[in-house]
Amino acid sequence: MPVEAKPIFRPDVIRLPILGFNLPGNASQCVPKLQKWAEIISSGSVDSHKEQEILGDFLNDVFCELLGHTRAVDNPKRYSISREKHVQANGKYADAVLGEFGPSANRYVAVLEGKGPKDPLDRPFGGRKVSAVDQAYDYAINLRCNWILVTSIRQTRLYYKGTDKRTFERFDTEALAGDEKRLRKFVFLLHADRMVPPSGPCHLDNLFQESEKVGRDLTVEFYAQYSFIRRTTLNHLRRQNPDIEPRIVLGCSQKLLDRIETPH
């Protein structure tokens, strides 16, 4: 049975920022193109095309036009997406790298690996010995960047190199085309303005750190409450059952406490 994926960011950390976020004008104008991709996916016609035929168009429509990443031809002095150039693993180049590029800057933020629409992403496919996700992690290790994007055109995933491969944010292209809430989250997280700002770190780093902090704080609070409940439960059972051996009372109290779920 497949293991259920976990999100990178805690929903309570990103909920309010996304609610206060409005789609940039250029992103709103790109929705018809996104809907066209959704149509060819839902009709099944996308499966008749090989990766090499359509991946470049998808990256341009989604990552350049929708998410605002610029190419060298758009602005040679500062651009944020570079294709098949910067990093190799097992003799192959990553399909793209996101970051800050130009005559005086090379700052790597994320690797982007693209596959065809039939690729399952999680396991080897089409004669490859490794999955698309494993391949992208190898690129990220060699490039020394924290963020990883993998797309099959049908879906796009965001990974953090410091987490396991069951932890990722998933965006289905059909859902993005028909659900403004999901589209806002997608653009909020991956837009060039926040992934590659003119100064300062990628905003994903801050969101991840905040999610980790909230998780730690909740864990400390949970175990403090758990310890208090354990003591009070044990003391109550002892008072109510003075003739029963303390070790038996302790065992009974622990069985009650085992019903309490640990935090995720």
N, C-alpha and C positions, 0 to 999 in steps of 0.2 A: 504494500500500500504506500503511495507517495506521501512524503512528509509535507505537511502544510507549511507554506512559506510564511515567514514573519516579516513585518515591515521594518525598514531601517529606522524610520522616525516615529516617535510616539505621536499618535493622533492628537493628544492634548497639547503637544508642543507646536504643531503646525496648523492646528485648526483655525485659531484667530488670525494669524498672518494671511492665510489663504482667504478667509472671509473678507478681509480688508483689501484684497488684491483685485485690481481690475485688469482685464486683458489689454495689453498694448494695442494700439490701432492696427499695426501691421499683422498682429496675431489674429485679430478678428477678421481681417480681410482674407486670411489664409484658410478659413474654415471650409469654403467650398472645395479647395484642393484636398483637404483632409477627408471630406465627405466622398470625393471621387475615389480615394484610396479605399475607403470603407466599402464602397459599392463593388469594386473589383474583388475585394476579399470575400464579401458576402455572396457574390455570384459564383465564386470559385474560379473565375478566369485568371486570378493572380497565380494559380498553380501551374498555368501553362507557360509561365515565364521563368527563365533561369535568373539566378542572383545577379549575374553580370549585366543582364538586360535592364533591370529595374531598380537595383539598389541605389545607384547614383542619383536617379530621379527622386527616390524616396528621401535620401539624405538631404538633397537640395530643398525639397518642398517642406520637410518637417524641421530639420535642424537649422537650415539657413533662413528660409522665409518665415516659418512659424516661430521658431525659437530665437531668431535674430543673430545667429552666428555668421560672421563675415568670412569670406574667402580672400585669398591673396589678390584675386582680380578685382575684388570690391574695394579693398584698401591695402595696398602693399606695405604701408608704414605700420599698420596695426590690424591684424586679423585674428580670428579666434577658432577657426577650423582648418586643419591641414590634412590632406588625403594621402594615405599610403606612402609615408616618408620617414617618420621619426623613430619607429621602434620595430624590432624584429623579435620573433620567437619561433624556434623550429624552422627557420628558413623562410618565414612568411611575414609580411608587414601587416600591422593593424590597418583596418580600413580607414580610420580617421583618428585624429587626436584633437581634443579641445584644449584650448589654453590661450596664451598671449604670444603671438608670433610677429616677427618683423625684423628689420635690419639690426635692431639693437636689443631684441628681447626674444627669449624662448622660455616660456613658463608653462609647464604641463599641468593640467588639471584633471583630465579624464581621457581614457582610451575608449574608442568606439569600435566595436566589431559587428559587422552586418552579415546576415545570412539570408538565404532564400526562404520563401514562405512555408516550405515543407519541413524546415529544420526544427527539430524539437528543442534545441538549445541546451538541454540538460544532459544529453548523451551523444556519443559519436554518431556522425551521419555522413552519408555520401563518401565513404571510404576513409574518412578522417579517424585517427586513433584517439582523439580527445574531443570532448564536447566544445561547443562554441563558448560556453561560460568558462571552461578550463583554459581555453586558448586566450580569452580576454584577460583572465587573471595573470597568465604568463606575461602578456604584454605590459600589464600594469606593474608587475614586479620589475621588469627590465627598465621601464620608463621611470619608476619611482614616483608614481602619482597614486592618489588615494581612491579615485572614483573610476567606475567601470560602467560602460553602457553596452548593452547587447541588444540587437534588434533582429527580428525575423520578418519585418514589415508588418506581420500580423500583430506583433506585440513588441514593446520596448521595455527593457528592464534596467534598473539602476542598482548597482552594487557598491558597497564600501569594502575596500580591500582588507580592512581589519576585522571583518565579520565572516561568518561561515557562508557557504553558498546557498543556504536555505533562507537567508535574510536578504530581501530585496524589495524595491518598489516596482510594481508591474503596471504597465499601461497598455491596454488593448486598443488598437487603432480604431476599430469599429465603435467602441465605447467612447473614445475621445471625440469622435465625429458627432455623436448624438447626445452627449451629456456635458453640459457647460461646467458643472461642478468638477468633473474629472479633468476636463480640459484646463480649467483654471489651476488645478493642482499640478498638472504636467508642465504648464508654462511657468508657473511660479517657481517650481524646483529647478527647471533646466534652461530657463532663458539666459541668454548670454550676459545680460545686464547684471545678473546676480552670480552666475557661475564664473564669469571672467570679468569682474569689475575693473575699472581703470586703476584702482588702488585697493589694497586690502585683500584678504583671503576670499576664496570661494565661499558663498554663504552656506553651502551644504556642510562645510566643516563646522560652522557655528551651530547649525541645526542638529547635527550629530552629537556634538558635545553637550548641548542642552538636553537632548533626549537621554543621553547617558547619565547626566546629573540628576534629572527627575527620576529615572529608574533607580539610581542608588539611594536617593532620598526616600523613595517609597519603600524600598527594601528595608532600610534601617527602621523606618516607622512601623512596618509590618512586624518585624521581629521583636521590636520593643513591646508592641501590643500583644504579640503571641506569648512573650515571656510573662507579661502581667496576667494574661488569661490562664496560663499554665499554673502559676503560683496560686491564684485565687481558686481555681478549680480543684487543685490538689488539697488545699487547706479546707475547702468546703466539704469535700468527700471524707476527709479524715475526721472532721467534727461530726458528720452524720453517721460515720461507721467506725466508732472507736474500738470495736472488738475485732475488726479485720486487720490483718497484718499490713503494715505500711507498704511493703513491696507489691502486694495485690492491689491496694488502692492506687498506687502509682501507675501500675499497668492499666487499670481501668480508666484513669484520667487521660493517659496517653492515647488510648483508643478513641476517646472522644475528640481529642485535639487533632488526631490524624485526619479527621473529616474536614479540617480547615484547609482550603487550597492555598498553596504557596503562590506568591505573586509572580507574574510573567515579566 
